[in-house]
Amino acid sequence: MLPTIHSIKGAGVNHALRAMFAARKQVFVDGLGWDIPVLAGKYEIDQFDTEGASYLVLTDEDGNHRASARLLPTDSPHILADLFPQLSPQPIPVGSTIREITRFCIDPSLEKTERRLARNQLVTALVEHALERGIAAYTAVATNSWFRQISRFGWKCSALGPCLTLGGEALVAMKIEIDRDTPGALSPKGIYCSTSYDVAMFEGAA
């Protein structure tokens, strides 16, 4: 059964988004030590959390955060173009059919097996979302170790330039092409999930 992507209105929006921003603070600030803005000592929100941003949020049966990703339009300010353009010596892929994946976040409260499942479900949701919305490719900035892991998933993933050490981290810019063959390419690696789960889709939510 394919994942259900739906919109949540009212209080559900506030609950899921607050949980997502709190998880981002726990992962990226508390866990990884990133020097980025924190709102009210609890929520990680930066200059890219604007009305143009979209969010995919995996939830449990009670609507609590399990995993999430932020998608930024590439024909507007985004992380690769505005903060790390040196990672792509070639022209950065931009356009209405390209989104940038940022803040790929697995909830730190999950156990190891659940974290891997949530990761696979979030990757699946990103693919299904792209196919539904006519998104032909994603770009992203990742650590070199995370890039190596992502590039082995089975999909069309390539570096846009060499690995560079910036701010003490080895970083790579990448492009992931999405088409109708992508689910089948991910399946042999066990990445594509055929199990049912809930994904909340928020557009213009910030």
Phi, psi and omega in degrees: 000131182285154180296147178266120176254121185216168176258146177243133183255164170062227186298329179299324178297309182301316182296310184293318181290319177299318178296321179295312180296326177292319178295321177300320178296317180296320184282306191273329180266303182290317185277311185263349176074024179293141177267081184227161186298144175231128181265129177057025179068010188225330189244131176269110181223129182239189186290349180266356175276075183246183179294342178279346181283148173238156183225135168254123183234116173281135182232157173272188185294342179262005179084012181276152183294133172242320179196160183198164174210146175257137178245127180247137174293138184272354174267015174228174177306133177210171193296313182298311184289323188264332184248329185227046182297337181292346179284347181233094177299329177277164177306134180290130179297123179221162177146173185291342180255016180235131176239153175260127175275125177225162177050047173292109194231122173258131185300128183292347180282346183283146174285168189305312182294323179290327179296317179295319178297315179297321177300312181295321178295322180291320175300316178299316179298322178296320178293312180298321179297316179298316181294323180288326187259003179074028176274122185270339183199154171245147167246164179193159169247130183217161171294157182298322180293320179291321177300316180299321179293313181298319184292345178265003182292335180116347180272178181277094184234126182220150177284143178269355180183184181287160173289131178235145176269114182229127181061029178083003180239142175277112188242150179225138170265141184222163173230133178242116179273138182239128173212185185295342178274351185298313179304317180294329179287329180279333186300316182299335179272357181077014183276318182286126185258128177262000180278155182280142174198167184256135174233125175267131179252119180243128177239133181061039189271342187288000000 
